[in-house]
Amino acid sequence: MASEIIGDVMYIFTPAVYPISVIPEYIRILAYINPLYYGTEAFRGYLIYGPSYTFGPPYLMNLLIIDVIALAIGITIFNITERKIRSKGELGKY
């Protein structure tokens, strides 16, 4: 349920059906931290301009950086949660 809500919010800030320029400037910041934005823009550029599209690598590099940060946060949260469950002895319930 929560993941669906987060996915829907992320889709709103992804320029899949409209250009990023129509989003107000103060909200556009949310699009720039959205990993879907960079993937969509890189894919759109390759479809429109072909393999010679030069803006693709920067978008993909930003996507890689955001993904590495998200992975590090996810691993940290998992380790903290696992430690708490093991200390309570509730691991057998799952």
VEXGUMAR-284144 format. One line per 8 residues: their letters; for each residue z, y, x of N, C-alpha, C, O. Coordinates in pm, whole numbers, plus 32768, in hexadecimal, padded with zeros to 4 digits. Atoms other than C-alpha are relative to their C-alpha. Layout:
BEGIN
A> Z,Y,X,Z,Y,X,Z,Y,X,Z,Y,X ~ ...
This chain:
BEGIN
MASEIIGD> 8000,7F89,8052,8000,8000,8000,8000,807D,8057,7FAD,80D6,8044 ~ 7FF9,7F8A,7FAA,8063,80FA,810B,7F84,800A,8057,7F53,8079,8071 ~ 8077,7FFB,7FAC,7F3C,8097,81E5,7F87,8030,7FB1,7F2F,8072,7FE9 ~ 806E,7FD0,8053,7E4E,80D6,80C3,8007,8097,7FEE,7FA0,80DB,7FF0 ~ 7FEF,7F70,8010,7EDD,8231,808F,7FDB,8047,8081,7F95,80AC,807E ~ 8022,7FC4,7F80,7EC4,8280,8201,7F69,7FFA,8017,7F2D,805B,8046 ~ 8091,800D,7FF2,7D5E,81FC,8205,7FB4,8063,7FAA,7F51,809D,7FD5 ~ 8041,7F9F,8059,7D00,82D4,80DB,800C,808E,8036,7FAB,80DA,8031
VMYIFTPA> 7FED,7F7A,7FC8,7D94,840B,817C,7FA8,8013,807B,7F6D,807D,808F ~ 8054,7FF6,7F8A,7CE0,83C0,82C2,7F6D,800F,7FD9,7F23,8056,801C ~ 808A,7FF7,802D,7B98,8396,8203,7FDF,808D,7FD1,7F6F,80BC,7FE5 ~ 8016,7F77,802D,7BC0,84F0,8169,7FDE,805A,8076,7F8A,80B3,806A ~ 8017,7FAC,7F8A,7BC7,8587,82C6,7F97,7FC5,805E,7F91,7FE8,80D3 ~ 806E,8038,7FB3,7A9D,84BB,833C,7F7E,8036,7FC6,7F66,802A,7F4E ~ 807D,7FC5,8035,794B,8568,831F,7F95,7F96,7FE7,7F27,7F9F,801E ~ 8061,806A,801D,789E,8432,8298,7F97,802F,7F9C,7F22,800A,7FA7
VYPISVIP> 805E,7FD2,8067,77FE,84DF,816D,7FEB,8097,8001,7F9B,80CA,7FB3 ~ 8010,7F6F,7FF5,781D,864E,81D0,8018,8028,8092,805D,7FE2,80DB ~ 7FE9,7FD4,7F76,7813,8712,8317,808D,8037,8013,80CB,8066,7FB4 ~ 7F78,7FD2,7FE0,7957,876F,83C2,800F,8097,7FEA,807E,80C9,7FD9 ~ 7FFB,7F6E,800E,78FB,88DF,83A0,802B,802E,7F74,8053,80A1,7F65 ~ 7FD6,7FD8,8087,7949,88DF,8228,8097,7FF7,7FED,80CC,802B,7F8B ~ 7F6E,800A,8009,7AB6,888B,8267,803C,8082,8035,800F,80B3,809D ~ 7FC2,7F85,7FCE,7B93,89C1,8289,803A,7FEB,808D,8065,7F7E,80B1
EYIRILAY> 7FD7,8006,7F73,7BF7,8A10,83F0,808D,7FC9,8011,80A6,7F7B,806D ~ 7F75,802D,7FF0,7D6B,89D3,83BB,8011,7F6C,7FE0,8071,7F2E,800D ~ 7FFA,808F,801D,7D26,8876,8331,7FAA,7FB1,8063,7FBF,7F39,8076 ~ 805B,8043,7FA2,7C15,8826,842F,804B,7FC1,8075,801A,7F62,80B2 ~ 7FAE,8038,7F93,7D26,87E3,8531,8022,7F6E,7FE1,8025,7F1B,803B ~ 7FE1,808A,8026,7D81,86A8,846D,7F88,7FA5,8017,7F98,7F30,8038 ~ 8077,8050,7FE8,7C19,8632,848A,7FF2,7FE0,8095,7FC1,7F74,80B9 ~ 800F,8014,7F70,7C25,8659,8604,8062,7F98,8037,804B,7F61,80A3
INPLYYGT> 7FA5,806A,7FD2,7D4F,856B,8622,7FE7,7F7E,7FB5,802D,7F1B,7FCB ~ 8024,8077,804C,7CAE,8472,8534,7F9B,7FAD,8050,7F2F,7FDF,806F ~ 805F,8051,7FB3,7C0B,8352,85F4,7F7E,7FE4,7FB6,7F16,7FCF,7FF6 ~ 807B,8018,804C,7B11,831D,84DA,7F9A,8070,8014,7F22,8058,800C ~ 805B,7F8E,7FEA,7A80,8477,851E,7FA6,7FE7,8077,7F2C,7FFB,806F ~ 804D,8011,7F85,7A12,8423,867F,7F9D,7F8C,7FF5,7F2C,7F97,8024 ~ 805A,8071,8013,797F,82D2,8624,7F8C,8023,7FA3,7F1A,7FFE,7FBD ~ 8068,7FDA,805F,78C2,8362,84FC,7F9D,8061,803D,7F24,8051,802B
EAFRGYLI> 8059,7F9E,7FC1,7837,8488,85C1,7FA7,7FC0,806A,7F30,7FE0,8073 ~ 8050,8044,7F99,77C5,83AA,86E2,7F96,7FA9,7FBD,7F22,7FA9,7FE8 ~ 8060,8056,8046,7720,82B4,85F2,7F93,8053,7FBD,7F1D,8030,7FC3 ~ 8062,7FA8,8041,7678,83CD,852E,7F9F,8039,8067,7F27,8040,804D ~ 8056,7FC8,7F99,75F4,8465,866F,7F9B,7F9A,8034,7F26,7FBC,8048 ~ 805C,8068,7FD2,755F,831D,86E6,7F97,7FDF,7F95,7F25,7FC2,7FB7 ~ 8061,801B,806B,74BB,82E6,8591,7F9A,8070,7FF4,7F23,8055,7FDF ~ 805A,7F8E,8014,7427,8444,857E,7FAC,801B,807D,7F32,802D,8073
YGPSYTFG> 8044,7FD6,7F86,73CE,848A,86EB,7FD3,7F8E,8058,7F89,7FA3,80B9 ~ 8029,8073,7FB2,73A2,832C,8773,8057,7FEA,807B,80BE,802B,808B ~ 7FAF,8024,7F8B,741F,8296,88BB,8011,8071,8065,8069,806A,80BB ~ 7FF3,7F91,7FA1,73EA,83DE,8976,806A,8065,7FD4,8075,80D0,8010 ~ 7F98,7FA7,8034,7507,847B,88B2,806B,8016,806A,80AD,7FB8,8094 ~ 7FA7,7FE3,7F90,75DB,852A,89B8,808F,801D,7FD7,80E8,801C,802D ~ 7F78,7FE0,802A,770C,8581,88E6,8052,7F83,7FDE,80CA,7F8D,7FC7 ~ 7FBB,807C,8021,7763,8416,88A0,806F,7FDA,805F,80DD,7FBC,8031
PPYLMNLL> 7F95,8027,7FA3,7825,83CA,89E0,8080,8053,7FF5,80EC,8019,7FFB ~ 7F81,7FB8,8012,791E,84EB,89B2,804C,7FD5,7F82,80C6,7FCA,7F84 ~ 7FBE,802E,807A,7962,847A,884E,8041,7F78,8017,80B2,7F60,7FEC ~ 7FC9,8085,7FE7,7993,8315,88C1,8076,8006,8061,80D3,7FB6,8056 ~ 7F8F,7FF1,7FA4,7A77,8387,89DE,807B,8031,7FB4,80EA,8000,7FCA ~ 7F90,7FD1,8052,7B50,8448,88E8,8036,7F90,7FA8,80B0,7F82,7F97 ~ 7FD7,8072,8052,7B55,8315,8807,8051,7F9D,8053,80B6,7F69,8023 ~ 7FB8,805B,7FA8,7BC4,823D,892C,808C,8034,8020,80EC,7FE8,8020
IIDVIALA> 7F7E,7FC4,7FE0,7CDD,832E,8987,805E,7FF5,7F88,80D2,7FCF,7F98 ~ 7FAD,8008,8078,7D5D,833C,8820,802A,7F6F,7FE6,809C,7F54,7FC1 ~ 7FE0,808D,8016,7D4A,81C0,8805,8069,7FCD,8062,80C0,7F7F,803C ~ 7F9C,802B,7F9E,7E0F,818C,8946,8089,8037,7FDC,80EE,7FF1,7FE8 ~ 7F80,7FC4,8029,7F1D,827C,88CD,8037,7FB6,7F86,80AE,7F97,7F81 ~ 7FD3,8048,8079,7F2B,81CD,8778,8030,7F74,8024,8092,7F43,7FEB ~ 7FD7,8085,7FD5,7F41,807A,8824,8089,8005,8042,80DE,7FAF,8029 ~ 7F7E,7FF2,7FBC,8062,80F0,88FF,8070,8019,7F9A,80DD,7FE2,7FA6
IGITIFNI> 7F9D,7FE6,8068,811A,8177,87CF,801C,7F82,7FAF,8090,7F64,7F91 ~ 7FF0,807C,804D,80DE,8033,870F,8050,7F97,804B,80A5,7F55,8011 ~ 7FB6,8061,7FAE,815C,7F5A,882D,8093,8028,8009,80EC,7FD3,8001 ~ 7F76,7FD0,7FF7,8293,8033,8851,804B,7FE6,7F7E,80BC,7FB5,7F81 ~ 7FBE,8017,8081,82E2,8022,86DE,8017,7F6A,7FEA,8081,7F43,7FB8 ~ 7FEF,8091,800E,82A9,7EA9,86DE,8075,7FCF,8054,80C7,7F81,8024 ~ 7F94,802D,7FA8,8393,7E76,8807,8088,802C,7FCD,80E8,7FDF,7FD2 ~ 7F81,7FCF,8036,84A4,7F4D,876D,8027,7FAE,7F84,809B,7F86,7F77
TERKIRSK> 7FE5,804E,8079,8487,7E96,8620,8027,7F71,8021,8085,7F3B,7FE8 ~ 7FE1,808A,7FD9,8485,7D3F,86C5,808B,7FF7,803D,80D5,7F98,8021 ~ 7F7B,7FFF,7FC2,85B9,7D98,8791,806E,800A,7F96,80D4,7FC6,7F9E ~ 7F9D,7FF1,806B,8674,7E06,8657,800D,7F81,7FAE,807B,7F58,7F8B ~ 7FFC,807B,804F,8614,7CCC,8597,8043,7F90,804E,8093,7F45,8016 ~ 7FC1,8069,7FAE,8678,7BE9,86B7,8096,8017,800F,80E3,7FB7,8010 ~ 7F70,7FE6,7FF0,87C8,7C98,86E2,804E,7FE0,7F81,80C2,7FBA,7F88 ~ 7FBE,8022,807F,8818,7C65,8571,7FF8,7F6C,7FE1,8040,7F3B,7F8A
GELGKY> 800F,808E,8019,87AB,7AFA,8581,7FB3,7FE1,7F82,7FC6,7F77,7F46 ~ 804B,8013,807B,86BC,7B22,845E,7F72,7FD0,8018,7F22,7FCE,7FBB ~ 8089,8029,7FE1,8584,7AA3,850D,7FD8,7F81,7FB4,7F63,7F6F,7F95 ~ 801B,807C,8047,85A0,7952,845C,7FD4,8016,7F70,7F96,7FBD,7F35 ~ 8026,7FE2,8089,856C,79F7,8309,7F69,8014,7FF4,7F30,8006,7F88 ~ 808D,7FDF,8007,8409,7A4D,8365,7FAF,7F91,803A,7F34,7F9A,803E
